[in-house]
Amino acid sequence: MKTVTIVGGSLAGWRSAQELREQGFDGRLVLVGNERHGPYDRPQLSKEFLTGQWDVDELALSSQTEDKELDVDWRLGKHAVRLDTRNGSVVLEDGESIRTDGVVIATGASRMTIPGAAEIPGSHLLYQLEDALGVRDEVGSGSRVVVVGGGLVGGEVAAACQALKARTTLVDTRHMPLVPTFGIEIAPLCFDLHEDHGVRTRCGTPARRVLGDERVTGVELADGRVLAADTVVVAVGVTPTTGWLRGSGVKLRDGVLTDAGMVTRLPNVVAVGDVARYHCVYRGQRVRFDNWTNAMNQPPTAVRNLLAGHTVEHYTNVPQLWSQQYGSTMQFAGFVRPKDKVAIVEGSPSAHRFVATYHRQNRLIGVFAMNMPKRFAAYRKRLPAALRAQTLPNVPAQTRGRSGAVARGPRR
């Protein structure tokens, strides 16, 4: 290969650039990112950065020295609009066509919304740096903030606003928002932290729209109630950014479909991070997770397979996530269904310091910890072996040199 183009300028794209160089690729490396900023630590936008503990410079994932060593041809502040597999190129919105031999799709996901969000001044979709800067500039002591979305990001935003002494209300469609993430037994223990710290919660009724004209005035719920607000933050989930890939030959279904090695049906195209729906060796089916650890850990496998021209390695990391709210750290690894059996194996939930394990058919399938990071790490290490021991469908055979890669096929 003479040229590899990475589309996506966040963590997954940056890690892919690192891995390409570390694994010996010395050709032209192009990175396309739709933000004008270089790669930065996105999870902190709803944590320390929102409260002012971190500044913009502290979010950067790399230094100028590291960037120089990577020798990347940057295309920042530009959108890819088409993957032209016939001509072997990535086409940008300004008409530039980047000829390439391999492609890493790392376009992540886009924030979902409700009517009025991000259109009315004072309402924000917290996903990019500018969003967080806008919220940080507006929220202060006594300001009325409505956070729409009670998942981990919405919860972190609510916790940050409360730390800034705002009057915060958290809204979610679900009666118990964190059930899909942590299951029926653990979710209430986490979500109750909001009311314990003075946040008003309004769960079980969807937010219909953001209200306001020249400035946001509130949020209207589906039952007609109106929650007054000076600032509204909407964090109701994400959808994978795949529109630019339509017609490319890359298979799409709630993300980019890949095998267990992060390789698409085109052997010169791989996908990593939030956009990738990959074949999970533990589940025997394709899965997609929006979390930092996949964006961090998938690129080594994807790059090795890209450079090999076919799948020679499977991605075997167990999904993991964490959240920091009100001084508490919550960590989870594994797979969860709402009704999995849960056992508290260490500590006490009432003390907000415990470890819990998840079991399905008497088999370990997940672990959760609150404020016990060392013990979480010990239990997490047991997961791969426990999951491998379970009876799961076979992983599809490794991909071997299929035709139809990016145009001319691999050049080495």
C-alpha positions in Angstrom: 0.0 0.0 0.0 1.2 3.5 -0.8 -1.6 5.6 0.7 -4.0 4.9 3.5 -6.9 7.4 4.3 -8.4 7.5 7.8 -11.9 9.1 7.8 -12.6 10.3 11.3 -10.5 12.6 13.4 -11.4 11.5 16.9 -9.8 8.8 19.2 -10.4 5.9 16.9 -8.9 7.7 13.9 -5.9 9.0 15.8 -5.2 5.5 17.3 -5.4 4.1 13.8 -2.8 6.6 12.6 -0.5 5.6 15.5 -1.0 1.9 14.8 -0.2 2.2 11.1 3.1 3.8 11.8 3.9 1.4 14.7 3.1 -1.6 12.5 5.5 -0.4 9.8 3.4 1.5 7.3 5.7 4.2 5.8 3.5 5.5 3.0 1.3 8.5 2.7 -1.2 8.7 5.6 -4.1 11.1 5.2 -6.5 11.8 8.1 -9.9 13.5 7.4 -11.8 15.0 10.3 -15.0 17.1 10.2 -13.9 19.2 13.2 -11.3 21.9 12.9 -9.6 20.7 16.0 -7.0 18.0 16.2 -7.9 14.7 18.0 -9.1 15.3 21.6 -10.4 13.4 24.6 -14.2 13.6 23.9 -15.4 11.8 27.1 -14.1 14.7 29.3 -16.5 17.1 27.6 -19.2 16.0 30.0 -16.9 15.7 33.0 -13.9 17.8 34.1 -14.0 20.1 31.1 -17.6 21.1 31.7 -16.9 22.1 35.2 -13.9 24.1 34.2 -11.3 21.8 35.9 -9.8 21.1 32.4 -8.9 23.6 29.8 -9.0 23.1 26.0 -5.2 22.3 25.8 -5.6 19.5 28.3 -8.1 17.7 26.0 -5.5 17.1 23.2 -4.6 13.5 22.6 -1.2 14.2 21.2 1.5 16.9 21.2 3.1 18.7 18.3 6.1 16.4 18.6 4.0 13.3 18.4 2.0 14.7 15.4 5.2 15.4 13.6 6.4 11.9 14.1 3.2 10.5 12.7 3.7 12.4 9.5 0.0 12.7 8.8 -1.5 14.7 5.9 -4.3 16.4 7.9 -7.7 17.4 6.3 -9.3 19.0 9.4 -12.7 20.8 9.2 -13.7 18.8 6.2 -16.4 16.2 5.6 -16.0 13.1 3.5 -19.1 12.8 1.3 -18.4 9.6 -0.7 -16.2 6.5 -0.8 -15.6 5.9 -4.5 -14.5 2.2 -4.6 -14.5 2.2 -8.4 -11.8 4.9 -8.6 -10.2 4.1 -5.3 -10.8 7.5 -3.6 -12.3 9.3 -0.7 -14.3 12.4 -1.9 -14.5 15.4 0.3 -17.3 18.1 0.4 -15.1 20.6 -1.3 -14.7 18.3 -4.3 -11.2 17.1 -3.4 -10.7 13.4 -4.3 -8.0 11.6 -2.3 -6.7 8.6 -4.2 -6.1 5.8 -1.7 -5.2 2.1 -1.4 -6.7 1.5 2.0 -9.4 3.1 4.1 -10.0 3.2 7.9 -13.6 4.2 8.7 -13.6 6.0 12.0 -16.4 8.5 11.6 -18.0 7.6 15.0 -21.6 8.7 15.6 -23.8 11.7 15.6 -25.9 13.0 18.4 -29.7 12.3 18.1 -32.0 15.2 18.8 -35.5 16.5 19.5 -37.3 19.4 17.7 -35.7 22.7 18.6 -32.5 21.3 20.1 -29.3 23.1 18.8 -31.5 25.4 16.8 -32.6 27.8 19.6 -29.8 29.8 21.4 -29.2 28.2 24.8 -29.9 24.6 23.6 -27.1 22.3 22.9 -26.3 18.8 21.7 -23.2 17.9 23.8 -21.0 15.9 21.4 -18.3 18.3 20.2 -15.9 20.8 21.8 -17.9 23.8 20.7 -21.0 22.3 22.4 -19.2 21.9 25.7 -17.8 25.4 25.5 -21.3 26.8 24.9 -22.7 25.0 27.9 -19.7 25.9 30.1 -20.2 29.6 29.3 -23.9 29.6 30.1 -24.2 27.4 33.2 -23.6 29.0 36.6 -25.0 29.4 40.1 -28.8 29.5 40.1 -29.2 29.0 36.3 -32.0 26.6 35.3 -30.7 23.7 33.3 -32.8 20.9 31.8 -30.9 17.8 30.7 -32.8 15.6 28.2 -31.5 12.1 28.4 -30.7 10.1 31.5 -28.0 7.8 30.2 -24.3 8.1 31.2 -23.6 11.2 29.2 -26.7 13.0 30.4 -26.0 11.9 33.9 -22.5 13.3 33.8 -23.8 16.6 32.4 -26.4 16.8 35.2 -23.7 16.1 37.8 -21.4 18.7 36.3 -24.2 21.3 36.3 -25.1 20.5 39.8 -21.4 21.0 40.8 -21.7 24.5 39.2 -24.6 25.1 41.6 -27.2 25.2 38.8 -30.8 24.2 39.4 -30.8 21.0 37.3 -33.6 18.8 36.1 -33.0 15.5 34.3 -35.6 14.1 31.9 -35.8 10.7 30.3 -38.3 8.6 28.4 -37.6 5.5 30.5 -38.9 5.1 34.0 -35.4 3.8 34.9 -32.9 5.2 32.3 -29.8 3.1 33.1 -31.4 -0.4 32.8 -30.1 -1.1 29.3 -26.6 -0.2 30.5 -26.4 -1.8 34.0 -29.5 -4.0 34.3 -32.6 -3.8 36.5 -30.8 -4.3 39.9 -27.8 -2.0 39.5 -29.4 0.8 37.5 -31.4 2.3 40.4 -28.3 2.3 42.6 -26.6 4.5 40.1 -29.5 6.7 39.0 -30.5 7.5 42.6 -27.3 9.5 42.9 -29.0 12.3 41.1 -31.8 12.9 43.6 -29.3 12.3 46.4 -27.4 15.4 45.2 -30.4 17.6 44.6 -31.2 17.0 40.9 -34.9 16.9 40.0 -35.7 13.8 37.9 -38.6 13.5 35.5 -38.6 10.0 34.1 -41.2 8.0 32.1 -42.4 10.9 29.9 -40.6 11.8 26.7 -39.4 15.4 25.9 -41.4 16.6 23.0 -39.5 19.7 22.0 -37.3 22.6 23.1 -39.2 25.9 23.5 -38.0 29.4 22.7 -37.5 31.9 20.0 -34.6 34.3 20.4 -33.5 32.3 23.5 -34.5 29.0 25.0 -37.3 29.1 27.6 -37.9 25.5 28.5 -38.7 22.0 27.4 -42.2 20.7 26.7 -42.9 17.1 27.7 -45.2 14.7 25.9 -47.9 15.1 28.6 -48.0 18.9 28.1 -46.0 19.9 31.1 -43.3 22.6 30.5 -40.0 22.7 32.4 -38.6 26.2 32.5 -35.0 26.5 31.5 -32.2 29.0 30.8 -30.1 26.2 29.2 -31.0 22.9 27.7 -28.6 20.0 27.0 -29.9 17.1 24.9 -28.1 13.8 25.2 -30.7 11.2 23.9 -28.3 8.8 22.2 -26.3 8.7 19.0 -26.6 7.2 15.5 -23.5 5.9 13.6 -22.2 8.3 10.9 -22.5 6.3 7.7 -24.5 8.4 5.2 -21.4 9.1 3.2 -20.9 5.4 2.6 -24.2 4.7 0.8 -23.5 3.2 -2.6 -19.9 2.4 -1.8 -20.3 -1.4 -1.5 -19.7 -1.3 2.2 -22.5 -3.1 4.0 -24.4 -0.9 6.5 -26.9 -1.7 9.2 -26.8 0.4 12.3 -23.2 1.0 11.6 -20.6 -0.5 9.3 -20.7 -4.3 9.2 -17.4 -6.0 9.7 -16.1 -9.5 10.6 -14.4 -10.3 13.8 -11.2 -8.6 12.6 -12.9 -5.2 11.9 -12.7 -5.9 8.2 -15.7 -5.0 5.9 -16.7 -7.0 2.9 -14.0 -5.0 1.1 -10.6 -6.2 2.3 -9.0 -2.8 1.9 -11.6 -1.1 4.1 -11.8 -1.5 7.9 -14.0 0.2 10.5 -13.2 1.0 14.1 -14.9 2.7 17.1 -18.5 3.8 17.5 -19.3 3.3 13.8 -18.3 -0.3 13.6 -20.8 -3.2 14.1 -18.4 -6.1 14.4 -18.8 -9.8 14.8 -18.2 -10.4 18.5 -16.3 -13.6 19.3 -18.1 -13.9 22.6 -21.6 -13.3 21.4 -21.5 -15.1 18.1 -23.2 -12.1 16.5 -22.5 -8.5 15.4 -22.6 -5.8 18.0 -21.9 -2.1 18.2 -20.9 -0.3 21.4 -20.5 3.5 21.8 -17.6 3.6 24.2 -14.0 4.8 24.6 -12.4 1.4 25.0 -13.5 0.1 21.6 -12.2 3.2 19.9 -8.9 2.8 21.8 -8.4 -0.9 21.4 -9.9 -1.9 18.0 -7.3 -0.1 15.8 -4.4 -2.5 16.4 -6.5 -5.4 15.1 -8.0 -3.5 12.3 -4.7 -2.1 11.1 -3.0 -5.5 11.2 -5.7 -7.0 9.0 -5.7 -4.0 6.6 -2.0 -4.3 6.0 -2.2 -8.1 5.6 -5.0 -7.7 3.0 -7.2 -10.2 4.8 -8.3 -11.1 8.4 -5.4 -12.7 10.3 -6.5 -11.5 13.8 -9.8 -11.2 15.7 -10.7 -8.5 18.1 -11.2 -10.1 21.5 -11.4 -7.3 24.0 -14.4 -7.3 26.3 -16.5 -4.1 26.1 -15.9 -1.8 29.0 -17.2 1.6 30.1 -17.0 4.0 33.0 -18.6 7.1 34.3 -17.8 9.7 36.9 -20.7 11.5 38.7 -20.9 13.3 42.0 -17.4 12.1 43.0 -18.3 8.4 42.4 -16.7 6.3 39.7 -18.9 3.6 38.0 -17.2 0.9 35.9 -18.7 -1.9 33.9 -17.3 -4.6 31.7 -19.0 -7.5 29.8 -22.5 -8.0 28.5 -25.8 -7.3 30.2 -29.4 -8.0 29.7 -32.0 -6.3 31.9 -32.9 -9.5 33.9 -29.5 -11.0 34.3 -28.8 -12.3 37.8 -26.6 -10.0 39.9 -24.5 -10.8 43.0 -22.9 -8.2 45.3 -19.5 -9.9 45.9 -17.7 -7.1 47.7 -18.5 -3.9 49.6 -21.9 -2.3 50.2 -24.3 -0.5 47.8 -25.5 1.6 50.7 -22.0 2.9 51.2 -21.7 3.5 47.4 -18.6 1.2 47.4 -19.2 -2.3 46.0 -18.5 -4.8 43.3 -21.2 -6.8 41.6 -21.0 -9.7 39.1 -23.6 -10.6 36.4 -24.6 -14.1 35.7 -26.6 -15.8 33.0 -27.3 -19.6 33.3 -24.8 -19.6 36.2 -22.1 -18.2 34.0 -20.1 -15.0 34.6 -20.9 -12.5 31.9 -20.2 -9.1 33.4 -18.9 -7.1 36.3 -19.8 -3.7 37.8 -18.0 -1.6 40.4 -18.7 1.6 42.2 -15.7 3.3 43.8 -13.6 0.1 43.8 -11.4 0.4 40.8 -8.7 -2.1 41.9 -11.2 -4.8 42.7 -13.0 -4.1 39.4 -9.8 -4.7 37.5 -9.3 -8.0 39.3 -12.8 -9.3 38.4 -12.6 -7.9 34.9 -9.5 -10.0 34.2 -11.6 -13.1 34.7 -14.1 -12.2 32.0 -12.4 -13.3 28.8 -11.7 -16.8 30.1 -15.3 -17.1 31.5 -16.8 -15.8 28.3 -14.7 -18.1 26.1 -15.8 -21.1 28.1 -19.4 -20.5 27.3 -21.1 -22.3 24.4 -21.4 -19.7 21.6 -21.9 -20.0 17.9 -18.7 -20.2 15.8 -17.0 -17.1 14.5 -17.2 -16.9 10.7 -14.2 -18.1 8.8 -11.4 -15.5 8.3 -11.8 -13.2 5.4 -9.5 -14.1 2.5 -8.6 -11.7 -0.3 -12.1 -10.9 -1.6 -12.3 -8.7 -4.7 -13.9 -5.3 -4.7 -11.5 -3.5 -2.4 -10.8 0.2 -2.7 -10.4 0.4 -6.4 -7.1 -1.1 -7.5 -6.6 -3.5 -4.6 -3.7 -3.5 -2.2 -0.3 -2.4 -3.3 2.5 -3.4 -1.0 
